[in-house]
Amino acid sequence: MKQDGLDLLNNIQYPGDLRRLDVEQLPEVCAELRRDILAELSVNPGHLASSLGVVELTVALHYVYDTPYDRIVWDVGHQAYGHKILTGRREAFCTNRKLHGIMPFPSPLESEYDTFVCGHASNSISAALGMAVAEKRLPAVEGGHGQERRVVAVIGDGAMSGGLAFEGLNNVSSMPNDILIVLNDNNMSIDRSVGGMKQYLIGLNTNETYNALRFKLSQWLRSRGYLEDDRRKGLIRLGNALKSAFSHQQNLFEGLDIRYFGPFDGHNVKELVRVFRQLRNMRGPKLLHLHTTKGKGYEPAEKAATIWHAPGKFDVDTGERIGDDDEGKPAKFQDVFGNTLLELARQNPRIVGVTPAMPTGCSMSIMMERMPDRVFDVGIAEGHAVTFSGGMAKEGLQPFCNIYSAFAQRAYDNIIHDVAILRLPVVLCLDRAGLVGEDGPTHHGAFDMAALRPIPNLTIASPMDEHELRRLMYTAQLPGKGPFVIRYPRGRGVLRDWHCPLEEIQVGTGRRLKDGRDVAVLTIGPIGNDAAEAIAEAEREAAGLSVAHYDMRFLKPLDEGLLAEVAARFSHIVTVEDGVRAGGMGSAVLEWMADRGHAPRVTRLGLPDKFVEHGTVAQLMHITGIDKDSIKAAIKAAAMPGGKQNTTIPQP
């Protein structure tokens, strides 16, 4: 919404309005945009530091390029808030990440200015290359632009460490394209970025005078027809060789036949406009290297970018964060994991920790601070994290590899090929399993149970509370357990005193939490706590109703003794899970019953066969029919005589 003191920004609804300004006005536009982001995010939390760091880059891109006709492909969408504000969504930005509000990350489903989905890192180069090749192959787009479409990929925040980014880079020079890759180098992902690429970028220094002379030479050669594709590549290779000889430095990007420019100051908007104008019509693939500061323009965020990545509500003037008071509340599952891992590592010298760029987010930072030589942050590289863990396990170590559930989807083949086949003792801890809330469909941990259940040799478990998490972690690192998956949600548990003795849980065993006569409720994971409340309320509201509650605990192997008991005693079963119904725990129960000739009436509650939008976890649980009231309604319906077998509750 419009604010006082933002005179330029208040008159910009779309990039066309921005392009009518004089370039001398752009620094003030950037200052106003930065103030607007701060004001909005202080009351409606989101990803702050990343978006502050690319304000000048965002303004310069939309000023020079004819968006949305020209394509800007963002990588890691939490840096795109300025982009949203400048592309027709400023009035609606107060609804960002809220139920039915604008999406948490750019999506073509929301705006023609959003060219591709970008909730996960490292996909921009591949997607942009596909668009650039399509531009070469397809006839001119209707609309009479009379110009070629430019394609720009903006990659940063550590995303260059992802394997997909390297695959895209490797392919860029082998196809006809004029793509521009903008490398937003802020030495950060969420925590500090790591690895050889980080060190390479820090040390990279290319002579700007040389680049200017080379650019003028390329224009002269093109005007005389000397830069056809074959000749151009030969000249690029010759130039790269001469440059390396004079500078005693090989440029990784130019070694791939990608013209390199930079590094430049990513916060000098007028200089960025000049550079983009020079590169806009240049043929062939190019990479522009920019140095930026995450959290730029807001001192608290510049000093502590990790904390201010997504700080929650805060006071803009004082920098004081306005968060929930932790006192007297249950701990977060991630903190129970982090403290328990350290406790186990002190007992078991074989234990090591592995995280793909999320040591703070998953609380592996607790062990990292005390045992830095036994925790490995591999950067945004989930597949590598799993295979790296497999290699360590093959030689006798006991890796705990912690990956957010939605990001672990990128390591599916690695889990199968590099861990499961050899039955290697890797403990795969899937944080943020189930619904995660405001980050929406790219981040919900909806698919892990259904995806992993068919894989041989895996043990898959989900703890109902913090004590169960600790005991499962202890069990997983005992000898002979093989690959072990433990999934748990984002947010707080249910126990104020989460510390408990570390005891082994027999693999493949569930537990009867409550006996009953009429209906059996089978749950897995923390959603069992909601089911317990629903059962208690249903029994109070329906006189004589008696409901049994079983915590399955293990998705694989299933507790066959427990299921045999349920099959023998109950004709009405309700299964509840916070993953997709298709192929999940309810499906596993149905399969087990059918294979053994049992035919109870089974009502399955779980996530529907569609991508779940963004909103609070409570809102989304209600919408998807897995909240307490929905479970209670399913129990009451199951207890009624008659009805169809093997049902699902219709979605609201």
N, C-alpha and C positions, 0 to 999 in steps of 0.2 A: 504494500500500500504506500501511497505518497507520504513523504515526511518533509517537515520544514528543513530548510538548509540543503536540500538536494535538488537544486534548481535545474541542473543538466539532466540528472537521472530521471527526474519527474516528467521529463519530456521525451524519454526514450521508451517506447513500447516494444519496438522490434529493431533488428540491426539496421534496417533502412534508415531509421531515425538517427542512429549513431553515425552512419556514414555521411550525413549531411553536416556534421560538425567539422570545424577546422582541426587539424592535427594538434594545434597548440592547446586545444581544449581537452584533449584526452587525459592528461595527468589529473585534471580535476574530476573527470568522469570516473577514473580509477579510485580516487579518494572517496568519492560519494558512494561508489559501488561497495567499497570496503566497509564504509560506515553502515550501509544498508544491510549487508550480510551480518555484521556484528549485532545490529539492533534486532534483526529477525531471529537469529539463533540464540540470543540471550534468553528469549522467552519460549521459543519452539526449538528444542535441542536437535542438533544434527551434526554433520561433519564440518567442523569449523576451520581448522588449521590448513587443511589441504586446499580449500577453496580460496582462502585468503592469499595463499602462495601463488595462485595463477591469475590474479585479477588483471594484471597488465597483459599477460599472454591472451587471456580471453577477449579483452577489449580489442587488442591489435588484430586478432584473427577475424573477428566479426567486422572490423573496420576495413580490412583489406580484401577479404574474400566475400564473394557474392552468395552468402548463405541465405536460404537453404539450398539454392541450386548447387553451389560448391559444397562438398561434403567435409565436415569436421567430425572425425571419429575419435571420441574420447576413450581413454583407457583409465580404468579405476574411476568410476563415476562420482566418487565422493569429492572430486576436485571441480565439479561442474555446476556449483550453485550460481556463480556469476553468469555462466552460460544460460541457465534457466531464467534468471532475472532479466537478461537482455533479449530473450526470445519469446516475449509475450506472456510470461508467467509471473510477473512481478506482483500483480494484484493477488494472485492465488498462492504466492510463495508461503504465506502464513499457514497454509494447509499442508505444506511439505511433510511427508512421512505420516500424516494423519489418515485415519480411515476415510476412504473415498476422496482424499485430497490428491495433490500431485505426487507422482511417484518418487521414491527415494533416490533413484538413479535414472539417468537419461534412458529413454526408450522410444523407439519409433511409434509405439502404440499410443504415445501421448502427444508427440509433436513432430512435425516434419523437420524441425531443426535437429532432432535427435536421430542420428543416422544408424545407430546400432545399439544393442543392449550392452551394458558395461558394468555389471555388478561385480564380476570377477576380473582379476588383473590379467594383463599380457595378451589380450586378443586383438588389440587395435590394429597392429601392423598387418596381420593376416586378413582381417576384415577390410581394411582400407585398400590393401593390394587387390582383393577380389573386386572391390568397387572400381578401382582404377583400370583393371583389365576389362571389366564390363564396359567402361566408358570407351575403351579402344575398340571393342568388338561390336557394340550395338550402334545402330544408326542414331543420328542426332535426336535428342529428346524434343518432343513437341513443346512449343511455347515461344519459339523464335528468339532464343537467347543469342544465337549466332556466335557462340563461343564454346570452347571445350570446358568440360566440368573439371575443376581441380579437386583433388582429394588430399586431405591432411590428416595424419594420425598423430594424436597427442598422447605420448606415453611417458609415465613418470611415477613418482611415489614408489620406487623400488620395483615396478612392474617389469623392467628390463631384465630382471634376474629370472623371470619365468621362462621355461623351456619353449613355450609357444612363441614368445617374442623372437627367440633365436631362429626358430623354424621359419618364421615370417621373414626375418632379415635375410636368411640364406636364400630365400626364394625370390626376393625383390628384384635382384639383378638379372634373373633368368627369364623374365617376362617383360613385354613392352609396357611401360608405365611411366608416369611423371609424378609419382607420389612424393609428398613431402612428409618426412617423419620429424616431429618436434619432440626432442628428448628433454623433458622437464626434470632436470637433475637437481634435486633438493637434498640428496644424501639421506633420504628417508623413505620408508614405506609407511608403517604405523610406528613401529619401533625403528631404530636406526638401521638403515640398509647394510647388508653385509656382502662379502664375497669379492671375487676378482674383478667383476664388472664395476663395483663401487670404486675400488682402488684405481682401476684403469681410467674411469671418468675423472677422478680427482687429479690424476697426473696428466691428463690429456691437454695439450696446448698446441693449437694450430695457428699459424701466422695469419693475421687478418689482412695484412697488405698483400700477401701471396694470394689469398682467396679473392681479393678485389681485382687483382691483375688477371687472375685465371678466369674470373667471371667475364671481364671485358673481352678477353681473348676468345672465350667460347661464343660470345655474341657476334664477334667479327667473323669467326669461322662459320657460324650458322648462316649468317647473311650471304655467305659465298657458297653455301651448299656442301660444306665439308663435314657436317655433323649428322650424316645418316647413321643409323643405329650401329652398323658394324664399325665404321670409322670412329664414331663417338666412343664406343667401348675401348677401342684401341688407344685413343688419345687419353682417356681417363686412366687406363693402366699405365701408360707412359708417364703421365703427370704424377700419378701416385708414386711411381718408382723414383722419379727425380726428387719429389718432395721428401720421401723417406731418406734418400741419400743425403740431401742437404740438412735435414733436421735430425738425422740419426734416430728416427722414430717411425715405427710402422703404425698406421692408423687402421684399427680394426674394421671400421665401416668402409673406408675406401679400399681396403683389402677385399671387400665384397662387392666392389664396383658401385658403391653408393657414395655420392659426393658428400663430403663433410664440411660443415660451416660452423665455426664457433671455437671456443665457447663465448657466448654473449651474456650480458646482464639481462636476466629475464624480468627485471622490474623497471627497465627504461622503456616505457611504452612508445615513445617517439622513435627510438632506435629500432624497436621491434617492427614498427610499421615500415620503416625504411627497408629493413632486411626482408620482410615478407613481400614487399613490392618487387624487390630484386629477384626473389626466388619464385615468384608466382608463375612466371612464364618460362622458366628454365626447364629444358627437356631432361628427361631421365630421372631416376630416383635420387633423392637428396635427404640429408639428415641435418637438422639444425639443432645444435646443442646449446641449451640455456641453463644458466645457473639461477636458481630461485631459492627463496627462504620459506620454509613451511611456517605458516602463521604470520607472514609478512604484514607489517603495519599495526600489529597489536602485540605490545611488548610481552604480556604474559604468555601468549601463544608462541612467540619467537623463542622465549627462554625454555619452554617446556612443551615442545610440539607433540610429544607422545600423549601427555595428559590432556592437551587441548585438541587432540584429533577429533574427539567427540565428547566435549566436556559436560554435557547436560546444561541446565539453566545456570546463568551467571549474571553478575552485575558488571555491565560494560565499563563503568567508571572505575570501580575498585579492583576488578579482576577476581572478585570473590565468587567461588562456585557455590551454587545453591543446590545441594544434593540432599538425598535422604539421610537421616541420622541412622548410622549403623548400629548404635548402641541398643542392645537387647534384641536385635533381630538375628534370624538365622544367617549363617555365612553363605556366600555364593558358592555354587558347586565348583567353579573354577578355582577358588581359593582352597577349598577342601582338597581338590586334586593336587594343587601346587604344594601344599604343606605335607600331604601324605606322600607325595613323590620324594620329597626331601627326606622324610622319615625312613622310607624304604631304602633310599640310596645310601643312607648312613649304615644300614644293616647289610646291604647287598652291594659289594663293590663292582659287580658286573652291570649294574643299572646305569644307563645313560639316557638323557633326554634329547628329543629332536622336535623342532618346531619350524614350520615354514613362515617365518617373519612375524610370529605372534607371541613372543615370550611374555609380554605384559597381558595381552588379551586372554591367554589361557592360564596365566599365573605360573608358567614354568620359570618366570623370572625369579621366583623365590629360590629355586635350586640354583639357577644361574648365578645369583649373587654370592652364594656360599660355595658352590662347586663349579666355577666357570669352565674348568677343563673337562667337565662331564655333561655339558649341555651344548647342543649344536643348533644354531639358528642358520638354516640353509637358504634363507631368502624365500621369495614368493615362488616356490617350486615344490608343489605338493607331491607330484609323481616322484621326483628325485628324493624327497624326504622319506617316502616309503621304501624305495629301492636301496637307498643309503642305509636305512634301518635294517633292511634285509641283509645287506652285506656285513654289517656289524654283528647281527645275530648269527650269521653263518659261521663266524669265527669266534663265537663264545660270549659276546656281550648280550645284555638284556635291554633292548631299547624300548622306551616308552615314547611313542610317536604321537604327538597331540596335534590334531587337525580339526578345524571346524567342519561339521558334518557336510555342509553344502560345498565346501572347498575340496573335501575328500573325494567328491565325485570325479575330480580331475585325475585321481590316482587309481581309478578302478582297475585298469589293466595291471598296474604295478602291484596292487594287492593280490591279484590272482597269480600273475606270472612270477613275481619276485619274492613273494612271501608264502602264499598258500600252498603252491605245488610242493615246495620243499618242507612245508610245515615248520617254518622258522619261528622262533619264539619272539615275535614282535607284538607288543601291546599297543594296539591302535586305539587311542582315546579320542572319541568323536565328541568334542565340545559343541555347544549350540545345536544339539539334536532337537527335533521337533520345531514348533513355531517359535520364531525369534522376535516377531513384532514388527517394528517400524521399518526395518531394512527390506522387508517384502520378499517377493518370490525368488529372487536370486540368492537369498540368504537363508530361507527356511530349510531346516534339516529334515526334509520330508521323506527322502527316498532311501536313506541308508539301510533300514531293515529290509525293505523289499529288494534292494539291489544286492546286498551282501548275503542274504539268506541262501541263495542257490549255490554259493561257492563252497566246495568241499574243504575240509580241514579247519574251517573257521569255528571258533567259539564266539557267540554273540550274546552279550548280556546288557541289561539296563537296570541300574539301581533305583529303588523306590525312594531312598533317602540317602543322607550323607554317610551314615554308618555302613549301609550296603555298598556305597561307592568305595569306601576305604577297604572293606573286606574283599571286594572284587579285585581291586588293585593289588592287594596282598596275594590273593589266589593266583592272579595272572602271571606273577613273576616267579612262582614256584616251579621247580624243575618238571619238565615233561608236559607243560600245558599247551605248547604250540602257539600258533597265532591266535590272539585273543582280542576281541573288539568290545570296548566298553563305551556305551553312548549315554550322555547325560545332557541336561538342558542348560540354556542360558539363565542366569538369574539365581535367586536365593533358593536354598533348600527349605526344610521344614523344622529342623532341629536346632535349638539354640546352643546345645552342647553337642557339637559334631564329633568331638574326639571320642574314640572308643578303642578297645583292644583290637589288634590286627589278627583276625582269625580266618582260617580257610573256609570257603564255601564249596561244597561238593558241586562240581560242574554238572550242569543239566538238571538242577533241582530247583523247584519252586517252593512255595509255602502256602498253606491255608491260613489266612489271616482271620477269617471269621466263618463259622459254620452256619448253615441255613438249610431250608427245606425246599423252597419253591423255585428259586432262580440261582444260577451260579454266574458270578461276574468274574471274568478273567482279565487281568490287566498286566501291563509290562511297563516298568519305569515309573517316574514320579507322578504320572497321571493317575496312578493308583491311589494317591492321597485324595484327589478330587472324587474318585469313585467311592472311597470309604465314606466321605461326607455325604455323597448322593445316596448311598445305601442306608445310612443312618436316618436321613430325612425321609426316604421312601418308606422305611419301616414305621416311622412315627406317623406318617400321613395315611398309610394304608393298613388298617387294623388287621392283624393276623399275618401280614406278609413277613416271610422269613427268607433272607438273602445270604448266600454264601459268597465269600470273597477270596480269590486266589491270586497271589502275586506270582506270575510265571517266572519272572527274573531272568530266565534264559530264553532267547528266541531260538537258539541253536546250541546244543541239542535241546529239544523239548523235554520237559519232565513227563515221560510217558506214564509213570505211576500215578502222577497227579491227574493227568488227562483220563486215565482209565477210571479213576475214582469219580471224576465229573461225569463221564459217560454212563457209568452204572447208576448214579444217583439222580441225575437231572435230565429233564427233557427240554428245558429252557436255559439257554446260555447267552450271555452278553459279553462280547469281547471289546476291550477299550484300548486304544493305542494312539500315540501322537505322531504317527507316520501315516503314509498312504495306506488306504485299505487294500488296494490292489497288490497282492503279493506279500502283505505284511503278516503280523501275528495272527489276526483273525483268519486269514487265508490258511496259515499253517495249521491252525486248530481244525478248520473244516477239512483240510486234506487228511489229517491224522484220523479224524472221525470216519470219513468216507472210506479210507483204506482199510478200516477195521470193521466196517459194516454198521457203524453207529449212525443214527439219524436224528439227533436232537434238533430243535429249532434254535438256530444261531443268529443272533443279531450282532452285526459288526459295526462298531463305531470307530471312525478314523478319518483321516484327511481324504477329501474327495479327489476324483480323477480330473483335477484342474489345478492351475497354479493359484495359490492363495495370495490375495493382495496384502498390502501393508496396513498396519493398525496396531493397537496395543495387543498383547498376547491374550488378554481377557476378551477383547472384542472378537478376535479371530477364532478363539476357541468356541465362542457362542455361534459365530457365523458357520463354522464347519461342523457344529453339532457334537463337540467333545467336551463341553463345559459341564459343570456339576448338574445344572438343570436338565441338560440334554441327556446325561447319563441316567438321571433319576427318571425321566420320562421313558427312556428305553427299558429300564427295569420294570416299571409299572406295566408297560405294554407287553413285555415278555411274560409277566405273571398272569396275564389274562388268558382264559381258555380259548382254544382255536387259533386262528391266524396262520399265515404262511410260514413255511420253513425257510431258514437261511436268508434272512432279510437284512437290509440296511435301513437306517433311519433316513428319510428324505432330508435333503439339505435345505436350510432356511433360504 
